[in-house]
Amino acid sequence: MTAVTDQDHTEHPEHPEHPGRDASDDSGAAPRTDAGSPWDDGLIARRVSGSTGEEPPVLTAAHRAPVPPAVPPLSYDPGLRSRLEALRELVGLSRTRLDNRTLGQAGRVLDEAGARRRLSGQHTVVALAGATGSGKSQLFNALAGVPISETGVRRPTTAAPIACSWSDGAASLIERLGIPPRLRRRPLQATADADDRLRGLVLVDLPDHDSAAVQHREQVDRVLGLVDAVIWVVDPEKYADAMLHERYLRPMAAHAEVMFVVLNQTDRLPGEATEQVLDDLRRLLDEDGIVLGEYGEPGTTVLGLSALTGDGVGELRESLARFVSERGAPARRISADVDIAAARLWPVYATRRRTGLSEEAREEFSDRLADAVGATAAGEAAERAWLRNANRACGTPWLRLWRWCQERNEPSTGSVTLRGRPDEEATARQRVEQAVRTVADRASAGLPAAWAQAVREAAVRGSQGLPEALDELAVRAGLPPGRPPRPGWWPVAVLAQVSMTALQFVGGLWLLAQIIGVMAPNLGVPVLLMVIGIVGGPLIEWSCRMAARGPARRYGLEAERRLREAASGCGRARVLDPVAAELLRYREVREQYGRVVGAAAGRG
């Protein structure tokens, strides 16, 4: 392993194997450069031109390098497109209910998915990541067939990401990673020809993830969020490092299908120690929740190799060739990102119990409001009013006169009523507030915290002004306008009562005439008339009272029903409808969340 200079990633024009330079011929002619290659940073060409003093040749249209054909963009399968659309709808519906911090990762996934979709679908960007001294740069050079990334004893060696592409058309992908042209390379031509199946591979050598330089770790985290796949390079000494497993591998367990874990430096292990270390590495990965791609199943590929001796590098190259030729890594990476975002959103969307307002809760709320406005008392008052009218219409004149005098002699109770009215209003308001709290608690039971809070806030907003509105309803709908309706038998009862009164008068006058001598004495007939009138009047009144109970009861129930319906309609419009709208919004986001996770969400 050679030592490095102080300048990282500086190109050496004297290096005979540099990918942008051909070997000089025996005549000492200047080396040829590929002027049309998008990967040539121009440094070697400028140095050669400056040393010879010759003007660069002017290329005509016939000599210019052909423009590479446009690379088709990435296309997602219908299932992934549906999940992304559902995630976009989910974020849109949740903007007013959840904070940006909660929706931040989902928004980033959508942004990255959209950006990746506009770029090449024929290329797969694979990052080489590892700790200091793991030999990832050495492995990078072995895969490219040429020393592109510097290796050495000074740590950290890799200070910035370096990209190597096996085919044209990946410039936009590498620009997305923020890698400048001077750090973009091409593999050795002989290696590229031998590994034709690697066409489409873009290999990126990352700085050490455990570097002491903070900017190096930041670059690693940034690029890992943008690449399509990752090759984790570990060594026999640090493969169980807690930082690697807790900071990277465990959080990226969902990306198992787009990850390789390579145990490098197996040449340092004696005998069967390599298999033992690999078995222990697989155990640690299993504890991290990473699915291993064994027995042909999808998952993480675990290999052992030595970049120094080349042992196992061919197997890794073969696995990479199959992986790249499938052209499925970008979509699998985005799908895994969606899985992680959905898993983190689970607490704010999912619930394992049935949610919403039952019919029983709605009826109880309406009953509470009816009690608050005094619907039952209003019905009883309407029933009493109907009976009073019946008694006034069908009662005897003497009984009505006695009741009138009794009412005039009763003391006024207005002061008592005035003292009780504020207490009644306070009690009614408390009943309304209690009804709103109860229905809000029942509607929000089982909902995630954000949606439960939204339901309660909707109920509280609707309850503002509800007691005053119910008071107005009680005044308008408590008793029907006008006098209560009279049944058809009332005129007959009134006529009969008048007849009984007339009989009393006739019998009384007849007796008076006999007493003063105007008429001949005959007590039987006038007394009989008076007895009939005196007994018949109360009897008719009692009969009418018995007959009036049924209509009066129905009249009172009708008045109570109207007031209950009015109070229920007011409560429904002000409280239940806003609460139902929030619950409907939650059901919509649950359906979208179900599409995001790729399974039907439980009905709420």
C-alpha positions in Angstrom: 0.0 0.0 0.0 1.6 3.3 -1.1 1.8 6.5 0.8 -0.3 9.5 -0.4 0.6 13.2 -0.8 -1.0 16.0 1.1 -3.4 16.8 -1.7 -6.3 14.3 -2.0 -7.6 13.1 -5.3 -5.0 15.1 -7.4 -4.5 13.6 -10.8 -1.0 12.4 -11.7 -0.3 13.0 -15.4 2.8 10.8 -15.2 0.7 7.8 -14.1 0.8 5.3 -17.0 -2.6 3.9 -16.2 -4.7 7.0 -15.8 -8.0 6.5 -17.5 -8.0 9.8 -19.3 -4.5 9.2 -20.9 -3.1 6.7 -23.5 0.5 5.5 -23.3 3.0 7.5 -25.3 4.5 5.8 -28.4 8.2 5.4 -29.1 8.5 8.5 -31.2 7.8 10.7 -28.2 4.6 12.1 -29.7 2.3 13.8 -27.3 -0.2 11.5 -25.6 -3.7 11.6 -27.1 -6.7 12.6 -25.0 -10.3 11.9 -25.6 -11.6 15.4 -26.1 -15.2 14.3 -26.6 -15.5 12.3 -23.4 -17.7 13.9 -20.8 -15.6 12.3 -18.1 -12.3 14.0 -19.1 -11.6 16.8 -16.7 -9.3 18.5 -19.2 -6.4 18.7 -16.8 -4.1 16.2 -18.7 -5.0 17.8 -22.1 -4.1 21.2 -20.9 -0.8 20.1 -19.5 0.1 18.2 -22.6 -0.9 21.1 -24.9 1.1 23.5 -22.7 4.2 21.4 -22.9 4.3 21.0 -26.6 3.2 24.5 -27.6 1.0 23.2 -30.3 -2.4 24.6 -30.9 -5.2 22.2 -30.4 -6.7 21.0 -33.7 -9.9 22.5 -34.9 -12.5 19.8 -35.2 -15.0 20.1 -38.1 -18.5 18.8 -37.9 -17.3 15.6 -39.5 -14.6 15.0 -36.9 -16.6 15.9 -33.8 -17.5 13.1 -31.5 -21.1 11.9 -31.9 -23.6 13.1 -29.3 -24.5 10.2 -27.1 -28.2 9.2 -27.4 -30.6 10.5 -24.7 -30.9 8.1 -21.8 -34.5 7.1 -21.0 -35.6 8.3 -17.6 -36.5 5.9 -14.8 -40.0 4.5 -14.8 -41.7 3.1 -11.7 -44.0 0.1 -11.7 -47.8 0.7 -11.1 -47.6 -0.5 -7.5 -44.9 2.0 -6.6 -46.5 4.8 -8.5 -49.8 4.1 -6.6 -47.9 4.2 -3.3 -46.2 7.5 -4.1 -49.4 9.1 -5.2 -51.1 7.9 -2.0 -48.2 9.3 0.1 -48.6 12.6 -1.7 -52.3 12.7 -1.0 -51.6 11.7 2.6 -49.2 14.6 3.1 -51.6 17.0 1.5 -54.5 15.9 3.6 -52.4 16.1 6.8 -50.8 19.5 6.3 -53.3 21.3 8.6 -53.3 18.5 11.2 -49.6 17.5 11.5 -46.5 19.7 11.8 -43.8 19.9 9.2 -41.4 18.0 11.4 -43.7 14.9 11.4 -44.3 15.1 7.6 -40.7 16.1 6.8 -39.3 12.7 5.9 -42.4 11.8 3.8 -41.9 15.0 1.9 -38.2 14.3 1.4 -39.1 10.8 0.1 -41.5 12.4 -2.4 -38.9 14.9 -3.5 -36.2 12.3 -4.0 -38.5 9.9 -5.8 -39.5 12.7 -8.2 -35.9 13.8 -8.8 -34.7 10.2 -9.3 -37.5 9.5 -11.7 -36.4 12.3 -14.0 -32.9 10.8 -14.3 -31.5 7.8 -16.1 -33.3 4.5 -15.6 -30.4 2.6 -17.3 -27.9 3.4 -14.5 -27.6 2.1 -11.0 -25.7 4.2 -8.5 -23.9 2.1 -5.9 -21.9 3.6 -3.0 -18.9 2.0 -1.3 -19.1 2.9 2.4 -16.9 1.8 5.2 -14.9 2.7 8.2 -11.3 3.9 8.4 -8.9 1.2 7.4 -11.6 -1.1 6.0 -10.0 -1.0 2.5 -13.0 0.3 0.6 -10.9 2.5 -1.6 -8.7 -0.5 -2.4 -11.8 -2.5 -3.3 -13.0 0.5 -5.4 -9.7 0.4 -7.4 -9.9 -3.4 -7.8 -13.4 -3.2 -9.2 -12.4 -0.4 -11.6 -9.2 -2.2 -12.6 -7.2 0.9 -12.1 -6.0 2.9 -9.1 -8.5 5.8 -9.1 -9.2 6.3 -5.4 -6.1 7.0 -3.3 -5.2 4.5 -0.6 -2.6 4.9 2.1 -1.7 4.8 5.8 -2.8 8.4 6.5 -6.4 8.5 7.8 -8.8 9.6 6.5 -7.7 9.0 3.0 -10.9 9.6 1.0 -11.9 13.2 1.7 -14.6 13.6 -1.0 -16.8 11.1 -3.0 -15.3 9.9 -6.2 -17.5 8.5 -9.0 -16.6 5.9 -11.6 -19.1 5.1 -14.4 -19.0 2.1 -16.7 -21.1 3.8 -19.4 -22.1 7.2 -20.7 -25.3 9.1 -19.7 -24.8 9.2 -16.0 -23.7 12.8 -15.7 -27.0 14.0 -14.3 -27.0 11.3 -11.7 -23.5 12.2 -10.5 -24.3 15.9 -10.5 -27.2 15.1 -8.2 -24.7 13.6 -5.8 -22.7 16.8 -5.8 -19.6 15.2 -7.2 -17.6 17.7 -9.4 -16.2 16.8 -12.8 -12.7 16.6 -11.5 -13.7 13.6 -9.3 -15.4 11.6 -12.0 -13.6 8.7 -13.6 -14.0 5.8 -16.0 -12.7 2.3 -15.5 -9.8 0.8 -17.4 -10.9 0.1 -20.9 -9.9 -3.5 -20.7 -11.9 -3.9 -17.5 -15.0 -2.2 -18.9 -14.9 -4.5 -22.0 -14.5 -7.6 -19.9 -17.4 -6.6 -17.6 -19.9 -5.6 -20.2 -22.7 -6.6 -17.9 -21.6 -3.8 -15.6 -22.7 -1.3 -18.1 -24.9 1.1 -16.2 -23.0 0.9 -13.0 -22.0 4.1 -11.3 -19.7 3.3 -8.4 -19.1 6.0 -5.7 -16.3 5.8 -3.2 -17.4 7.6 0.0 -15.3 9.1 2.8 -15.0 7.1 6.0 -18.2 7.1 8.0 -16.2 7.2 11.2 -13.9 10.0 10.1 -12.8 12.6 12.7 -13.8 15.3 10.2 -17.4 16.2 10.6 -17.8 17.3 7.0 -16.7 13.8 5.9 -19.5 12.2 7.9 -22.0 14.7 6.6 -21.0 13.9 3.1 -21.5 10.2 3.8 -25.0 10.8 5.2 -26.0 13.0 2.4 -24.8 10.7 -0.4 -26.3 7.6 1.3 -29.7 9.2 1.0 -29.3 9.6 -2.7 -27.7 6.5 -4.1 -29.6 3.4 -5.3 -27.6 0.8 -3.4 -24.8 0.5 -0.9 -21.8 -1.8 -0.5 -20.8 -1.8 3.2 -17.1 -2.7 3.5 -16.1 -4.0 6.9 -12.8 -5.6 8.1 -12.2 -8.3 10.7 -11.5 -5.8 13.4 -14.4 -3.4 13.1 -17.2 -5.5 11.6 -19.0 -5.4 15.0 -18.5 -1.7 15.6 -21.5 -0.3 17.4 -21.5 2.9 15.4 -21.8 1.1 12.2 -24.7 -1.0 13.3 -26.6 1.5 15.4 -26.1 4.6 13.1 -26.4 3.0 9.7 -27.2 -0.7 9.4 -30.1 -0.9 11.8 -31.9 2.2 10.5 -31.4 1.0 7.0 -32.8 -2.5 7.6 -35.6 -1.9 5.2 -33.0 -1.4 2.4 -31.8 -5.0 2.7 -32.5 -5.7 -1.0 -30.2 -2.9 -2.1 -27.3 -3.5 0.3 -24.2 -5.6 0.1 -22.0 -6.3 3.2 -18.5 -7.3 2.3 -15.9 -8.6 4.7 -12.6 -7.3 3.3 -9.1 -8.3 4.3 -9.8 -12.0 4.6 -6.2 -12.6 3.7 -5.4 -11.5 7.3 -7.5 -14.4 8.8 -6.0 -17.8 9.2 -7.6 -21.1 8.2 -11.4 -21.3 8.8 -11.5 -18.0 10.7 -13.0 -16.3 7.6 -16.2 -18.5 7.8 -16.4 -17.9 11.5 -16.2 -14.2 11.2 -18.8 -14.3 8.3 -21.2 -16.3 10.5 -20.8 -13.9 13.3 -21.4 -11.0 10.9 -24.5 -12.6 9.6 -25.7 -13.0 13.2 -25.2 -9.3 13.9 -27.0 -8.4 10.7 -29.9 -10.6 11.7 -30.1 -8.9 15.1 -30.2 -5.6 13.2 -33.3 -6.8 11.4 -31.6 -7.0 8.1 -32.9 -9.9 5.9 -30.1 -11.9 4.4 -30.4 -12.9 0.7 -29.6 -16.6 1.3 -30.9 -19.6 -0.8 -32.0 -17.3 -3.6 -34.3 -15.2 -1.4 -34.2 -11.3 -1.8 -32.1 -9.6 0.8 -28.6 -8.4 1.7 -25.7 -10.2 0.0 -22.8 -11.0 2.5 -19.4 -11.9 0.9 -15.9 -12.3 2.1 -13.0 -11.1 -0.1 -9.6 -9.6 -0.1 -9.1 -6.5 -2.3 -5.4 -6.8 -1.9 -5.0 -10.3 -3.3 -8.1 -10.3 -5.5 -9.6 -13.3 -3.7 -13.4 -13.0 -3.9 -13.4 -9.8 -5.9 -14.7 -11.7 -8.9 -17.6 -13.1 -7.0 -18.5 -9.5 -5.9 -18.2 -8.3 -9.5 -20.5 -11.2 -10.6 -23.1 -10.3 -8.0 -22.9 -6.6 -9.0 -23.3 -7.5 -12.6 -26.5 -9.4 -11.9 -27.7 -6.7 -9.6 -27.1 -3.9 -12.2 -28.5 -5.8 -15.1 -31.9 -6.1 -13.3 -32.3 -2.3 -13.4 -34.5 -2.6 -10.3 -32.4 -1.1 -7.6 -33.7 2.5 -7.9 -37.3 1.5 -7.5 -36.5 -0.9 -4.7 -34.6 1.9 -2.9 -37.5 4.3 -3.3 -40.0 1.6 -2.1 -37.8 1.0 1.0 -37.8 4.7 1.6 -41.6 4.7 1.4 -41.7 1.8 3.9 -39.5 3.7 6.4 -41.6 6.8 6.0 -44.8 4.9 6.5 -43.4 3.1 9.6 -42.5 6.4 11.2 -46.0 7.8 10.4 -47.7 4.8 11.9 -48.3 6.4 15.4 -50.0 9.4 13.8 -52.4 7.5 11.5 -52.9 3.9 12.7 -55.3 2.7 15.3 -56.2 -0.9 16.3 -59.8 -0.1 17.4 -62.9 1.1 15.8 -63.3 4.8 15.9 -66.1 7.3 15.2 -69.4 8.2 16.7 -71.9 5.4 17.3 -75.7 6.0 16.9 -76.0 5.5 20.6 -73.5 8.4 21.3 -75.4 10.6 18.9 -78.8 9.9 20.6 -77.3 10.4 24.0 -75.9 13.8 22.9 -79.4 14.8 21.5 -81.0 13.7 24.8 -78.6 15.8 26.8 -79.3 18.9 24.7 -83.0 18.2 25.0 -82.7 18.1 28.8 -80.7 21.3 28.7 -83.5 23.2 26.9 -86.1 21.5 29.1 -87.9 19.6 26.3 -89.6 17.3 28.8 -90.8 20.2 30.9 -92.0 22.0 27.8 -94.0 19.0 26.8 -95.6 18.7 30.3 -96.3 22.4 30.2 -98.0 22.0 26.8 -100.1 19.1 28.2 -101.2 21.2 31.2 -102.1 24.1 28.9 -104.3 21.8 26.8 -106.0 20.5 30.0 -106.6 24.0 31.3 -108.2 25.0 28.0 -110.4 21.9 28.2 -111.4 22.7 31.8 -112.2 26.3 30.9 -114.3 25.2 27.9 -116.1 22.3 29.6 -116.1 23.3 33.3 -119.1 24.7 35.2 -119.4 28.5 35.5 -119.3 28.2 39.3 -116.1 26.2 39.4 -114.4 28.6 37.0 -115.5 31.6 39.0 -114.1 30.0 42.2 -110.7 29.3 40.4 -110.6 32.8 39.1 -111.1 34.2 42.6 -108.5 31.8 44.0 -105.9 32.9 41.4 -106.6 36.6 42.3 -106.1 36.0 46.0 -102.7 34.1 45.6 -99.6 36.1 46.5 -97.2 37.1 43.7 -94.1 34.9 43.3 -92.2 37.0 40.8 -89.3 37.7 43.1 -88.7 33.9 43.6 -88.8 33.3 39.9 -86.2 36.0 39.3 -83.9 34.5 41.9 -84.1 31.0 40.4 -83.6 32.1 36.8 -79.8 32.6 36.9 -79.4 29.2 38.6 -81.5 27.5 35.9 -79.5 29.2 33.1 -76.2 28.2 34.8 -77.4 24.6 35.1 -78.5 24.5 31.5 -75.1 25.8 30.3 -73.3 23.2 32.4 -75.4 20.5 30.8 -74.6 21.7 27.3 -70.9 21.9 28.1 -70.9 18.4 29.6 -72.8 17.0 26.6 -70.2 18.5 24.2 -67.3 17.2 26.3 -68.8 13.7 26.4 -69.5 13.5 22.7 -66.0 14.8 21.9 -64.3 12.3 24.2 -66.3 9.4 22.6 -65.6 10.6 19.1 -61.9 11.0 19.7 -61.5 7.7 21.6 -58.9 5.5 20.0 -57.7 8.1 17.5 -54.0 9.1 17.2 -53.2 12.2 19.3 -53.2 14.7 16.4 -56.6 13.6 15.1 -58.1 13.3 18.5 -57.1 16.8 19.2 -58.6 18.0 15.9 -61.9 16.3 16.8 -62.0 17.9 20.3 -61.1 21.3 18.8 -63.9 21.0 16.2 -66.4 20.1 19.0 -65.3 23.1 21.2 -65.5 25.5 18.2 -69.0 24.3 17.5 -70.1 24.6 21.1 -69.4 28.3 21.2 -72.8 30.1 21.3 -74.7 26.8 21.5 -76.4 27.5 24.9 -77.7 30.9 23.5 -78.9 29.2 20.3 -80.7 26.5 22.4 -82.4 29.2 24.5 -83.8 30.9 21.3 -85.0 27.5 20.2 -86.8 26.9 23.5 -88.6 30.2 23.1 -89.6 29.6 19.4 -90.3 25.9 19.5 -91.4 25.3 23.1 -95.2 25.9 22.6 -97.0 26.0 19.3 -98.2 29.4 18.3 -101.9 30.2 19.0 -104.3 28.3 21.1 -104.2 24.5 21.3 -106.5 22.7 18.8 -109.9 21.8 20.0 -111.4 18.4 19.4 -114.8 17.9 17.7 -116.6 16.9 20.9 -115.8 20.2 22.7 -118.8 22.1 21.3 -121.1 19.3 22.4 -119.6 19.3 25.9 -120.0 23.1 26.1 -123.6 22.9 24.9 -124.3 20.2 27.5 -122.6 22.3 30.2 -124.7 25.3 29.2 -127.8 23.2 29.4 -126.9 22.1 32.9 -126.5 25.6 34.0 -129.7 26.6 32.3 -131.5 23.8 34.2 -130.2 25.2 37.4 -131.4 28.7 36.6 -134.8 27.5 35.4 -135.3 25.3 38.6 -134.2 28.2 40.8 -136.5 30.7 39.2 -139.4 28.3 39.3 -138.9 27.8 43.1 -138.6 31.6 43.6 -141.8 32.1 41.7 -143.6 29.6 43.9 -142.2 31.2 47.1 -143.4 34.7 46.1 -146.8 33.2 45.1 -146.6 33.9 41.4 -146.9 30.2 40.5 -148.8 27.3 42.2 -146.7 25.3 44.7 -145.1 22.2 43.0 -141.6 21.5 44.5 -140.9 18.3 42.6 -140.3 19.6 39.1 -138.1 22.6 40.0 -136.1 20.7 42.5 -135.5 17.9 40.0 -134.4 20.4 37.4 -131.9 22.0 39.9 -130.6 18.6 41.0 -130.1 17.6 37.4 -128.2 20.8 36.7 -126.1 20.8 39.8 -125.1 17.1 39.5 -124.9 17.1 35.7 -122.5 20.0 35.4 -119.6 18.5 37.5 -120.3 15.1 35.9 -119.9 16.5 32.4 -116.8 18.4 33.5 -115.3 15.2 35.0 -116.2 13.2 31.9 -114.5 15.9 29.7 -111.5 15.8 31.9 -111.2 12.1 31.5 -111.7 12.4 27.7 -109.1 15.2 27.5 -106.2 13.3 29.0 -105.4 11.4 25.8 -105.4 14.4 23.5 -103.5 16.5 26.1 -100.9 13.8 26.4 -100.4 13.6 22.7 -100.3 17.4 22.4 -97.6 17.5 25.1 -95.5 14.8 23.4 -95.8 16.6 20.1 -94.5 19.8 21.7 -91.6 17.8 23.4 -90.8 16.1 20.1 -90.6 19.4 18.2 -88.3 20.9 20.8 -86.1 17.8 20.9 -85.8 17.8 17.1 -84.9 21.5 17.1 -82.3 21.0 19.8 -80.9 18.0 18.1 -80.7 19.8 14.7 -78.9 22.7 16.4 -76.4 20.4 18.1 -75.9 18.4 14.9 -75.2 21.5 12.8 -72.9 23.1 15.4 -71.1 20.1 16.9 -71.8 16.7 15.3 -71.3 17.8 11.7 -67.8 19.4 12.3 -66.8 16.3 14.4 -68.1 14.0 11.6 -66.1 16.0 9.1 -62.9 15.5 11.1 -63.6 11.8 11.4 -64.3 11.6 7.7 -61.0 13.3 7.0 -59.2 10.8 9.3 -60.8 7.9 7.4 -59.6 9.4 4.1 -56.0 9.6 5.4 -56.3 6.1 6.8 -57.3 4.8 3.3 -54.3 6.7 1.8 -52.1 5.4 4.5 -53.2 1.9 3.7 -52.2 2.4 0.1 -48.9 3.7 1.2 -48.0 0.7 3.3 -49.3 -1.5 0.5 -52.1 -3.2 2.5 -55.7 -2.4 3.3 -56.0 -0.2 6.4 -58.3 -1.3 9.0 -61.6 0.4 8.9 -62.0 3.1 11.5 
